[in-house]
Amino acid sequence: MTNSPKRDLHVLMNGSCPGELWRRMVPESVRHHVDHALAIGATKHSKWSSAKAKAYYVAALHRHLDKWEAGELIDSDDGQRHLAAVIIRCAQLIDKDIRKEETHKPKG
């Protein structure tokens, strides 16, 4: 690594296969639980979606985070880890932001 964090980030992001940093930096056990939460979502919804109102994802994120803070690690309704659900909700909010940015990009 260099003394330039921006350059290091550029090298890491552009020299990696998609998902490589995720696999390298995030422990397998965490990835497993996020995958489990995604699988539960796939049984409820046929595909990835961030089409609902932002407030829906924010409320779900807070609901899972509040239950986790209260000491409940696993959702009693569907068996997913609350923090894995928080990660998914954050990803959906990031997706909404990206789509909004793309929609509002000047043409040209």
C-alpha positions, -999 to 999 in steps of 0.1 A, spaced: 0 0 0 11 36 -6 8 67 14 -22 77 -7 -54 62 7 -73 74 -24 -48 57 -47 -49 25 -26 -87 25 -28 -86 30 -66 -62 1 -70 -83 -22 -47 -115 -13 -64 -102 -15 -100 -79 -44 -96 -105 -67 -81 -131 -90 -95 -167 -80 -85 -173 -92 -50 -136 -100 -43 -132 -74 -16 -165 -86 0 -151 -121 1 -117 -110 13 -127 -84 39 -160 -97 54 -158 -129 75 -174 -160 60 -198 -163 89 -212 -128 83 -215 -135 45 -234 -167 54 -260 -148 76 -264 -121 50 -270 -148 23 -295 -164 47 -313 -131 51 -313 -127 13 -327 -162 8 -355 -155 33 -363 -123 13 -363 -143 -19 -390 -166 -5 -411 -136 3 -404 -115 -28 -395 -129 -62 -366 -106 -69 -344 -78 -54 -363 -46 -50 -358 -11 -38 -389 2 -54 -408 9 -22 -408 43 -5 -375 51 13 -395 53 46 -404 15 42 -367 5 42 -358 30 70 -386 17 92 -376 -19 86 -339 -11 93 -349 6 126 -373 -22 136 -345 -48 132 -319 -27 149 -343 -19 178 -350 -56 183 -312 -64 182 -305 -36 207 -332 -51 230 -312 -84 230 -330 -104 203 -303 -116 179 -326 -138 157 -359 -126 142 -386 -148 158 -408 -145 128 -384 -159 101 -351 -169 117 -329 -143 101 -303 -124 122 -316 -89 128 -282 -73 119 -281 -92 86 -316 -77 78 -301 -43 87 -273 -49 61 -299 -58 35 -320 -27 42 -289 -5 40 -281 -21 6 -316 -14 -6 -313 22 5 -279 25 -13 -296 10 -44 -324 36 -41 -298 64 -39 -279 52 -69 -311 49 -90 -321 84 -79 -287 97 -89 -289 80 -123 -324 93 -129 -313 129 -121 -281 128 -142 -279 155 -168 -282 141 -203 -252 146 -225 
